[in-house]
Amino acid sequence: MKLIKYLSLIFLVSFTTFQNPEFKIQDFEKMAKMNSNDFETYILNKNFEYEKTQNFTSFDVAYYKKKNITISKAVATNSSIMNSIFYETSSKIEYVNFKKQAEILGYKFQKSNTNSFDADKTTHHVYKKGKIELSFYTSNRKEYLGYNIGITINEE
């Protein structure tokens, strides 16, 4: 019986971990810590194309696109590193697999909340492990691909 549970766990880890050949959650953790130059080099080497930069008061966001994926990184206007990235996909299967992968990697569901900065009051499902926070949310706004993951590393 223990052998069956063990083999099932190995199959689940293999299936969810290798479902998306492009990225794993560990890649998101690594990219979130990168400065904007290293991030740009890394993402361009994965054949993403620069799409645009959106300017805000205290930070800018650079967007890179490839097929049905957009990945973006915020950069503070004072050039400090913002330890976060955002990943968008049009694949609900990929989105669900990232949630499963997060749980396997030890992330714990914390809460669901609605962010006031979203015009459509999107519900975010927050998972945490140590200083790392993952925020999973869906959106039907045209500027998003539908299924989104925000990764933030709190260095405080």
Beta strands, then each sheet from edge to edge (+ up, - down):
strand 1: 49-55
strand 2: 59-66
strand 3: 69-76
strand 4: 81-89
strand 5: 108-114
strand 6: 123-129
strand 7: 132-138
strand 8: 147-153
sheet 1: 1+ 2- 3+ 4- 8+ 7- 6+ 5-
end
